[in-house]
Amino acid sequence: MSFEILLPYIFAALMGISILLYVILDGYDLGVGLLFHRATAEQKDRMIASIGPFWDGNETWLVLAVGLLLVAFPVAHGTILTSLYLPVFILLIGLILRGIAFEFRHKVPASRKGSWNAAFFMGSLMASLSQGFMLGLYIMGLDWTLTAVVFACLTAICLTMAYALIGSCWLIYKTEDALQLASIRWAKTAVFGAIGGLVLVSLATPLVSDRLFDKWFGFPQTLYLAALPLATAGLIGGLWLILRQVEGMAEQWSIVPLLLTAGIFTAGFGGMAYSFFPYIVPGKLTIAEAASATNSLFIMLIGALAVLPVILGYTALAYWIFRGKATALSYGEPK
């Protein structure tokens, strides 16, 4: 395969990796926001401190993914965002509300802090539900039928539970004492919703079209594809076992639930990527058909390869500098 033919698929891979990193990284800080209503005032401050150095950097991956979609696949960008205009609007409102609440909750008098805590929770809920709705509608081919909307509403709930799960696992890793114990309980509850969502998407995806059904259940591919659901089941089983034992384990094991949950997210994303390849708009537009001109892609690839190491570098640096348990996050004394 020539480099010119390979270029669109390189951009599709870069976009897919960006989306996956966003779902995992911003997923846990959205999850922390979703758990806000279950925490005490002191726990809320510690939860904010656990994501404080990372949350805005995590959203960089969403910006990168949408940017790659726009410059590399402009036709698909127009088709997807036009179909998803309403949930995208709700997503942006939720992200804006989260950002404002994150900054203001610490700077207002104590009597008004509760309102901003509620705003942070609502922004997280809006962002999570809208992303889940977009996922469901994308799986159903971006068609606003009654069946598609009902399915999208179910995936919205399930993705929100999955974010609560990875948020709980992040808190298990980054906090200690009472908040860590509470996070273990939250994770044990959220894991059932996350598993439900995974099963729902896994069962529905092959039924969307005959092409997808044949990709999963045709012979012999069904034999070697069996490794993916088996690996996912193993990760889920390992997560459940570790959640039952992490309370009594050495502290260095507290990161294991987070890694296992990230593995489950990755396996689910891999299954979706296999299902829809080579389409970028399911059943309507392939990667090759939607791609920009070869010369444009080549120039943009140079820019992407220059930017990606910078994003990866400062992300890794931030996680290295702020490794270990969360400490108090301060912006100065509120007036």
Secondary structure by P-SEA (a helix, b strand, c coil): cccccaaaaaaaaaaaaaaaaaaaaaaaaaaaaaacccccaaaaaaaaaaccccccccaaaaaaaaaaaaaccaaaaaaaaaaaaaaaaaaaaaaaaaaaaaaacccccccaaaaaaaaaaaaaaaaaaaaaaaaaaaaacccccaaaaaaaaaaaaaaaaaaaaaaaaaaaaccccaaaaaaaaaaaaaaaaaaaaaaaaaaaaaaccaaaaaaccccaaaaaaaaaaaaaaaaaaaaaaaaaccccccccccaaaaaaaaaaaaaaaaaaaaaccccccccccccccccccaaaaaaaaaaaaaaaaaaaaaaaaaaaaaccccccccccccc
